[in-house]
Amino acid sequence: HPEFGCGGRGDGRSLLAVLLDDLAEEDAHTEAFADLLLQCTAFDAQWQEDDEWNELTQAFLEHLRDKECAVARLGKAVAGGRLEKKLGILRRRVQGTRDAGDVEVGDEPAAPEMLSMNTRAYCPVCMAMVPEMLRCSRCRNVGYCDRAHLEEDAARHSHWCFG
């Protein structure tokens, strides 16, 4: 899948390779990257193996393991505390352990949850579609139905805004 970071940058690394390499350099974004990868590698045990989410999760894990050398890259990551636990779960998932565990209830993610909807067409606060969306002035990617919703979503969006 091209969504997995296929196609290289100037240095030949994919987006996922950069993300995995960044886990070895703990900074303000490291735990957010780990949280994102944990969300993308979590099987849903309440559904069958052939469920679309579980199939995509398996394909993503295979890609991480086989194409991105994730086991070796995760082996370079050194952390302590909550991040160490998250990286351990991620490492076990990539190695094929489906029940590697989850982050304990009560562990707050390092980053606000990403939205799983098209925020170019729908207001992320109320899901309204309006003809003239009020866009984020930095990235121009997320649209809002009005200024109040732009302001309400500002804290969450500012974490993910790359404008």
C-alpha positions as CSV (number, residue, x, y, z in Angstrom):
1,H,0.0,0.0,0.0
2,P,1.3,3.4,-0.9
3,E,-0.2,4.7,2.4
4,F,2.5,2.8,4.3
5,G,5.2,5.1,3.2
6,C,6.3,3.5,-0.1
7,G,8.3,5.7,-2.3
8,G,11.4,7.2,-1.0
9,R,12.6,10.6,0.0
10,G,15.8,12.1,-1.3
11,D,17.8,10.0,1.2
12,G,16.0,6.8,0.1
13,R,14.1,6.3,3.4
14,S,10.3,6.1,3.4
15,L,8.2,8.1,5.8
16,L,7.8,5.1,8.0
17,A,11.6,4.5,8.1
18,V,12.0,8.1,9.3
19,L,9.3,7.7,11.9
20,L,10.9,4.5,13.2
21,D,14.4,6.0,13.3
22,D,13.0,9.0,15.2
23,L,11.9,6.7,18.0
24,A,15.6,6.2,18.8
25,E,16.0,9.9,19.4
26,E,13.7,10.7,22.3
27,D,12.2,14.2,22.0
28,A,8.9,16.0,22.5
29,H,7.3,14.0,19.6
30,T,8.7,10.5,20.3
31,E,5.8,9.3,22.4
32,A,3.2,10.7,19.9
33,F,4.9,8.7,17.1
34,A,4.8,5.6,19.3
35,D,1.1,6.2,20.0
36,L,0.4,6.5,16.3
37,L,2.2,3.3,15.6
38,L,0.4,1.5,18.4
39,Q,-3.0,2.6,17.0
40,C,-2.0,1.3,13.6
41,T,-0.8,-2.1,14.9
42,A,-3.6,-3.0,17.2
43,F,-5.7,-6.0,16.3
44,D,-9.4,-5.9,17.2
45,A,-9.9,-9.2,19.0
46,Q,-13.7,-8.8,18.9
47,W,-13.7,-9.3,15.1
48,Q,-12.6,-12.1,12.8
49,E,-9.2,-12.4,11.1
50,D,-10.8,-11.4,7.8
51,D,-12.2,-8.2,9.1
52,E,-11.0,-5.3,7.1
53,W,-9.3,-3.6,10.0
54,N,-7.5,-6.8,11.1
55,E,-6.4,-7.5,7.5
56,L,-5.0,-4.0,7.1
57,T,-3.3,-4.3,10.5
58,Q,-1.6,-7.5,9.5
59,A,-0.5,-6.0,6.1
60,F,0.9,-3.0,7.9
61,L,2.8,-5.2,10.4
62,E,4.2,-7.3,7.6
63,H,5.3,-4.1,5.8
64,L,6.9,-2.8,9.0
65,R,8.7,-6.0,9.6
66,D,9.7,-7.0,6.0
67,K,10.2,-3.7,4.2
68,E,11.0,-1.2,7.0
69,C,13.3,-3.4,9.2
70,A,11.2,-2.3,12.1
71,V,12.5,-4.9,14.5
72,A,16.1,-3.6,14.1
73,R,15.0,0.0,14.1
74,L,12.9,-0.5,17.3
75,G,15.9,-2.2,18.9
76,K,17.8,1.1,18.7
77,A,15.2,2.9,20.6
78,V,16.0,3.4,24.3
79,A,13.5,4.9,26.6
80,G,12.3,4.8,30.2
81,G,9.0,4.7,31.9
82,R,5.7,4.8,30.0
83,L,7.5,5.2,26.6
84,E,9.6,2.1,27.2
85,K,6.4,0.1,27.9
86,K,4.9,1.4,24.7
87,L,8.0,0.6,22.6
88,G,8.1,-2.9,24.1
89,I,4.5,-3.5,23.1
90,L,5.2,-2.2,19.6
91,R,8.3,-4.3,19.3
92,R,6.4,-7.5,20.3
93,R,3.5,-6.7,17.8
94,V,6.0,-6.3,14.9
95,Q,7.6,-9.6,15.9
96,G,4.2,-11.3,15.5
97,T,2.7,-11.3,19.0
98,R,-0.9,-10.3,18.6
99,D,-1.7,-10.2,22.3
100,A,1.4,-8.1,23.1
101,G,-0.7,-6.0,25.3
102,D,-2.1,-2.5,25.2
103,V,-1.3,0.6,27.0
104,E,-2.9,0.4,30.4
105,V,-6.2,2.1,31.0
106,G,-5.4,5.4,32.5
107,D,-2.3,6.0,30.4
108,E,-3.0,9.2,28.6
109,P,-1.6,9.3,25.0
110,A,1.1,11.8,24.4
111,A,-0.9,13.3,21.6
112,P,-4.6,14.0,21.0
113,E,-6.3,11.4,18.8
114,M,-6.2,11.9,15.1
115,L,-9.5,12.1,13.4
116,S,-10.6,9.3,11.2
117,M,-12.7,11.4,8.8
118,N,-12.2,13.7,5.9
119,T,-11.8,17.0,7.6
120,R,-11.4,18.8,4.3
121,A,-15.1,18.1,3.6
122,Y,-16.6,17.9,7.1
123,C,-16.3,20.1,10.2
124,P,-14.4,17.9,12.7
125,V,-16.5,19.3,15.6
126,C,-20.0,18.8,14.3
127,M,-19.6,16.8,11.0
128,A,-21.4,19.5,9.0
129,M,-20.6,20.1,5.3
130,V,-20.9,23.7,4.3
131,P,-20.2,25.2,0.9
132,E,-17.6,27.7,2.2
133,M,-15.5,26.0,4.9
134,L,-13.4,28.2,7.2
135,R,-9.9,26.7,6.8
136,C,-7.0,26.5,9.2
137,S,-4.9,29.4,8.2
138,R,-1.6,27.5,8.6
139,C,-2.2,24.2,6.7
140,R,-5.4,25.0,4.8
141,N,-6.2,21.3,5.2
142,V,-8.9,21.2,7.9
143,G,-12.2,23.0,7.4
144,Y,-14.7,24.3,9.9
145,C,-18.3,25.3,9.6
146,D,-17.7,28.5,11.7
147,R,-15.1,30.3,13.8
148,A,-16.4,28.9,17.1
149,H,-15.7,25.3,16.0
150,L,-12.3,26.3,14.7
151,E,-11.5,27.7,18.1
152,E,-13.0,24.7,19.9
153,D,-10.7,22.3,17.9
154,A,-7.6,24.5,18.0
155,A,-5.8,22.6,20.8
156,R,-6.3,19.2,19.1
157,H,-5.6,20.4,15.6
158,S,-2.5,22.4,16.6
159,H,-0.8,19.2,17.6
160,W,-1.3,17.6,14.1
161,C,-1.1,20.8,12.0
162,F,1.9,20.7,9.7
163,G,1.3,24.1,8.0
